[in-house]
Amino acid sequence: MTTSEILSGGCQCGAVRFRASHLGRPSICHCRMCQKAFGGFFGPLVTADHAHLEWTRGQPSLYRSSKKVRRGFCNKCGTPLTYHHGDGVELAIGAFDHPEKLEPQIQVNHKKRLPWIDHLFEQPVLDDPEVDAMFAAIESWQHPDHDTDKWPED
């Protein structure tokens, strides 16, 4: 998959924003470094082209997670944003304003996946109106899923 569509995204607090096009193949990585970097069960990433990646507000801070890899994140809210390897860069799918447009096409480091990951979505779904109401009442201070002239908007 390569898309020339321009997609935007950024961190949770809005301090770092980007636009990207000519994206490559979306993937999920099961390695332990991705699990820790994302605080999740795997790392969802899409290959980006430096020539078609623009940081529109701020820049990610970089952490060298290995001899060959640097990981970018927002230094204000901690959102994982990038995975740099050699001259390449990948962007965190969850940081996009419309992550649903970037369905992973492959898995990497599959032998490192958590042993129960293949059965994760077989677990029961909590259907509780009180819990739904509690979550609906939360006021989000998260940056909206679109570009803004400034943030916070005061």
Contacts in CASP RR format, 6 or more apart in sequence:
PFRMAT RR
TARGET T0000
AUTHOR 0000-0000-0000
METHOD contacts of the structure
MODEL  1
MTTSEILSGGCQCGAVRFRASHLGRPSICHCRMCQKAFGGFFGPLVTADH
AHLEWTRGQPSLYRSSKKVRRGFCNKCGTPLTYHHGDGVELAIGAFDHPE
KLEPQIQVNHKKRLPWIDHLFEQPVLDDPEVDAMFAAIESWQHPDHDTDK
WPED
1 23 0 8 1.000
1 24 0 8 1.000
1 25 0 8 1.000
1 26 0 8 1.000
1 105 0 8 1.000
2 22 0 8 1.000
2 23 0 8 1.000
2 24 0 8 1.000
2 25 0 8 1.000
3 21 0 8 1.000
3 22 0 8 1.000
3 23 0 8 1.000
3 24 0 8 1.000
3 101 0 8 1.000
4 21 0 8 1.000
4 22 0 8 1.000
5 21 0 8 1.000
5 101 0 8 1.000
6 19 0 8 1.000
6 20 0 8 1.000
6 21 0 8 1.000
7 19 0 8 1.000
7 20 0 8 1.000
7 21 0 8 1.000
7 23 0 8 1.000
7 96 0 8 1.000
7 97 0 8 1.000
7 98 0 8 1.000
7 101 0 8 1.000
7 102 0 8 1.000
8 17 0 8 1.000
8 18 0 8 1.000
8 19 0 8 1.000
8 20 0 8 1.000
8 56 0 8 1.000
8 96 0 8 1.000
8 97 0 8 1.000
8 146 0 8 1.000
8 147 0 8 1.000
9 17 0 8 1.000
9 18 0 8 1.000
9 19 0 8 1.000
9 95 0 8 1.000
9 96 0 8 1.000
9 97 0 8 1.000
9 145 0 8 1.000
10 16 0 8 1.000
10 17 0 8 1.000
10 18 0 8 1.000
10 74 0 8 1.000
10 79 0 8 1.000
10 81 0 8 1.000
10 95 0 8 1.000
10 96 0 8 1.000
10 97 0 8 1.000
10 143 0 8 1.000
11 17 0 8 1.000
11 73 0 8 1.000
11 74 0 8 1.000
11 76 0 8 1.000
11 77 0 8 1.000
11 78 0 8 1.000
11 79 0 8 1.000
11 81 0 8 1.000
11 95 0 8 1.000
11 143 0 8 1.000
12 74 0 8 1.000
12 77 0 8 1.000
12 78 0 8 1.000
12 79 0 8 1.000
12 142 0 8 1.000
12 143 0 8 1.000
13 74 0 8 1.000
13 76 0 8 1.000
13 77 0 8 1.000
13 79 0 8 1.000
13 142 0 8 1.000
13 143 0 8 1.000
13 151 0 8 1.000
14 57 0 8 1.000
14 74 0 8 1.000
14 77 0 8 1.000
14 143 0 8 1.000
14 148 0 8 1.000
14 151 0 8 1.000
15 57 0 8 1.000
15 58 0 8 1.000
15 74 0 8 1.000
15 75 0 8 1.000
15 76 0 8 1.000
15 77 0 8 1.000
15 151 0 8 1.000
16 55 0 8 1.000
16 57 0 8 1.000
16 58 0 8 1.000
16 59 0 8 1.000
16 60 0 8 1.000
16 74 0 8 1.000
16 79 0 8 1.000
16 81 0 8 1.000
17 55 0 8 1.000
17 56 0 8 1.000
17 57 0 8 1.000
17 58 0 8 1.000
17 143 0 8 1.000
17 147 0 8 1.000
18 53 0 8 1.000
18 54 0 8 1.000
18 55 0 8 1.000
18 56 0 8 1.000
18 81 0 8 1.000
18 91 0 8 1.000
18 95 0 8 1.000
19 53 0 8 1.000
19 54 0 8 1.000
19 56 0 8 1.000
19 147 0 8 1.000
20 48 0 8 1.000
20 49 0 8 1.000
20 52 0 8 1.000
20 53 0 8 1.000
20 54 0 8 1.000
20 91 0 8 1.000
21 49 0 8 1.000
21 52 0 8 1.000
22 48 0 8 1.000
22 49 0 8 1.000
22 51 0 8 1.000
22 52 0 8 1.000
23 46 0 8 1.000
23 47 0 8 1.000
23 48 0 8 1.000
23 49 0 8 1.000
23 91 0 8 1.000
23 102 0 8 1.000
24 46 0 8 1.000
24 47 0 8 1.000
24 48 0 8 1.000
24 49 0 8 1.000
25 46 0 8 1.000
25 47 0 8 1.000
25 105 0 8 1.000
25 106 0 8 1.000
26 44 0 8 1.000
26 45 0 8 1.000
26 46 0 8 1.000
26 93 0 8 1.000
26 102 0 8 1.000
26 103 0 8 1.000
26 104 0 8 1.000
26 105 0 8 1.000
27 44 0 8 1.000
27 45 0 8 1.000
27 46 0 8 1.000
27 104 0 8 1.000
27 105 0 8 1.000
27 106 0 8 1.000
27 107 0 8 1.000
27 108 0 8 1.000
28 42 0 8 1.000
28 43 0 8 1.000
28 44 0 8 1.000
28 45 0 8 1.000
28 104 0 8 1.000
28 106 0 8 1.000
28 107 0 8 1.000
28 108 0 8 1.000
29 42 0 8 1.000
29 43 0 8 1.000
29 45 0 8 1.000
29 107 0 8 1.000
29 108 0 8 1.000
29 109 0 8 1.000
30 41 0 8 1.000
30 42 0 8 1.000
30 43 0 8 1.000
30 107 0 8 1.000
30 108 0 8 1.000
30 109 0 8 1.000
30 110 0 8 1.000
30 111 0 8 1.000
30 112 0 8 1.000
30 113 0 8 1.000
30 114 0 8 1.000
30 117 0 8 1.000
31 108 0 8 1.000
31 109 0 8 1.000
31 112 0 8 1.000
32 112 0 8 1.000
33 65 0 8 1.000
33 66 0 8 1.000
33 69 0 8 1.000
34 42 0 8 1.000
34 43 0 8 1.000
34 45 0 8 1.000
34 83 0 8 1.000
34 109 0 8 1.000
35 41 0 8 1.000
35 42 0 8 1.000
35 43 0 8 1.000
35 114 0 8 1.000
37 43 0 8 1.000
37 65 0 8 1.000
37 71 0 8 1.000
37 80 0 8 1.000
37 83 0 8 1.000
38 44 0 8 1.000
38 80 0 8 1.000
38 92 0 8 1.000
41 114 0 8 1.000
41 117 0 8 1.000
41 120 0 8 1.000
42 107 0 8 1.000
42 113 0 8 1.000
42 117 0 8 1.000
43 92 0 8 1.000
44 92 0 8 1.000
44 93 0 8 1.000
44 94 0 8 1.000
44 99 0 8 1.000
44 102 0 8 1.000
44 104 0 8 1.000
45 83 0 8 1.000
45 90 0 8 1.000
45 91 0 8 1.000
45 92 0 8 1.000
45 93 0 8 1.000
46 90 0 8 1.000
46 91 0 8 1.000
46 93 0 8 1.000
46 102 0 8 1.000
47 88 0 8 1.000
47 89 0 8 1.000
47 90 0 8 1.000
48 88 0 8 1.000
48 89 0 8 1.000
48 90 0 8 1.000
48 91 0 8 1.000
50 87 0 8 1.000
50 88 0 8 1.000
50 89 0 8 1.000
53 89 0 8 1.000
53 91 0 8 1.000
56 147 0 8 1.000
57 151 0 8 1.000
60 72 0 8 1.000
60 73 0 8 1.000
60 74 0 8 1.000
60 75 0 8 1.000
60 81 0 8 1.000
60 82 0 8 1.000
61 72 0 8 1.000
61 73 0 8 1.000
61 74 0 8 1.000
61 75 0 8 1.000
62 70 0 8 1.000
62 71 0 8 1.000
62 72 0 8 1.000
62 82 0 8 1.000
62 84 0 8 1.000
63 70 0 8 1.000
63 71 0 8 1.000
63 72 0 8 1.000
63 73 0 8 1.000
64 70 0 8 1.000
65 71 0 8 1.000
68 85 0 8 1.000
68 86 0 8 1.000
69 83 0 8 1.000
69 84 0 8 1.000
69 85 0 8 1.000
70 82 0 8 1.000
70 84 0 8 1.000
71 80 0 8 1.000
71 82 0 8 1.000
71 83 0 8 1.000
71 84 0 8 1.000
72 80 0 8 1.000
72 81 0 8 1.000
72 82 0 8 1.000
72 83 0 8 1.000
72 84 0 8 1.000
73 79 0 8 1.000
73 80 0 8 1.000
73 81 0 8 1.000
73 82 0 8 1.000
74 81 0 8 1.000
79 92 0 8 1.000
79 95 0 8 1.000
80 92 0 8 1.000
80 95 0 8 1.000
81 91 0 8 1.000
81 92 0 8 1.000
81 95 0 8 1.000
82 89 0 8 1.000
82 90 0 8 1.000
82 91 0 8 1.000
82 92 0 8 1.000
83 89 0 8 1.000
83 90 0 8 1.000
83 91 0 8 1.000
83 92 0 8 1.000
84 90 0 8 1.000
93 99 0 8 1.000
93 102 0 8 1.000
93 104 0 8 1.000
96 102 0 8 1.000
97 145 0 8 1.000
97 146 0 8 1.000
98 145 0 8 1.000
107 113 0 8 1.000
141 152 0 8 1.000
143 151 0 8 1.000
END
